[in-house]
Amino acid sequence: MSKKAIIIGAGITGLSAGWKLSEGGYQVEIIERNDYIGGMSSTFKHKDYYLDYGPHKIFTVMDHIMEEIKGLFQDETLLSIEKRSRIRLKGKYFSYPVGLKDIFSGMGVGTGISCGLGYIRSIIRNMLTSPQDDSYEDWVVNRFGRPTYELVLGPYAQKIWGNPKELSKELAETRIAIPNLMEMLKQMLFGRKGNSPVISADVFYYPRDGFIELSERMAKKILNNGGKIELGKSIKKIESDETGAIRKLIFSDGSSESVDENDVIISTIPLSIFINSLGTLINESIKKAVLNLKNRKLILLYVVLDKQRLTEDNWLFFPERKYLFNRVFEQKGFNQNMIPEDRTVLCVEITCGADDSIWFANDDKIFAEVHTGLSEAGLVDDKVIEYFAKRLDNAYPIYDLNYKENLHFVMNRLDVFSNLYSVGRQGCYSYAGMADCMDMGISTAKFIMEGNNKLTDWPEYRKKFYNYLVVD
């Protein structure tokens, strides 16, 4: 009997799930509301420039995912890139992660001593009391000390996610790969040993034709296996039967798709959009909970410079409050062939809230807002040829102090649909990177093909999708 997998969203998670399901005998159909595949991991063309939506690298500590990626590129060697990144603090650039020498010689002995004493105070306080450990700020201060928090980790978190006092400690646990200042110092002095956490990739990989090539190769596998991918099409309404199984999908173009007993639906789109398509199948309390799962928005300002190369870095971090932007990357730091030889392109990342005025500003206003900071940091001069902005609506999940309660409420409701899976960075509100999204897609396909029971086995199985750790 034929089996169909209807996947909503052609980002990394949807494509990786579709790829594996198509190999497992499923007739795969993917719909994507954009006119391109890859989601945030896509590449676009602007004049003679090929540009990514922010910096993306191929690196993971999950060996099985690295093997899958290399298998996709077996006919072509991936570019091997030596990672170079820096952070700007106190008017200077330092290698990132920051070395012990930089802390004392570059930032001053006073800064180094202050950070060290702050860490010692945190250890003593933790031994004598049971300090509050609920928020991002609590977690960082308890493990690194307040001076280190105020120097780097606090201001950077404020820029990306908002007030650290209002953010859950889970955000720190998953986004800060190293557990405390002592572990950081040990790796600075002696390097990584044994089972110590990997905090930074020394080398990463990148496709020769832009990051979108990863998505294109998975899409090609799906098409070669008889699947199809429809662009410019989105979900409008979903209907179920009395047993709790999805039975019909209605799309934005007026078409519809019936869902049979052996078929599955996988959604990788933002939870708020997907919940809305379920209409009366979802009560108002669930709709309210999903609205409380907020996301930060991202403005990508691309600045074209009349020079061959600006820096030798892949990206630069700017945690200090005086800079509106939080990170800058140079496309040639990933693949020099994507930009004409005599030009280079910077991408300036500005994270903001839904109500921030910068989100509604035009490109000229955005450039004017960041120009002073870019100039002070030595990144722009009279060599600027042009600039333009791209805007990403749901860029960063905000793990606030109540997110877990709201998320569990929403996901537990979706668990009762016997043939529906909501996964991915957007689909299950997991702060996941590219490799993590591949793992989610492949793991979901494996769960389905092994014949596991969605209603009884899936709720426990999907918990691992919230345990990924970031590696810079």
Summary of the structure (lengths in Angstrom):
residues: 472
radius of gyration: 23.0
end to end distance: 45.6
largest distance: 71.8
contacts: 1542
relative contact order: 0.19
helix: 42%
strand: 23%
